Amino acid sequence: MKYSQWRRRRLVGESKVPIRLLVLRKVFLTSCILVDGVFLPWIVIASNRAIFSYALFAAGLVLAVFLEARFYFRWKKA
């Protein structure tokens, strides 16, 4: 318990960013990984690995990464 409190204080002290914002960033990045790594591959699995499903997966992944990066950098500036 003491270690986690010390780590939290050190993290907040070094970053000079509120803990709430740090938690929101971590949740956002975790949800991005979940979408890109778990939900998008279901396109391929649900369509029985058809040729068009790989193209749809690639297009969805590129779009998702682009939107995630754009949102993250806009949020980071603000």
Secondary structure, DSSP 8 states (H G I E B T S, - for coil): -HHHHHHHHHHHHHH-S-HHHHHHHHHHHHHHHHIIIIITHHHHHHTTT-HHHHHHHHHHHHHHHHHHHHHHHHHHH-
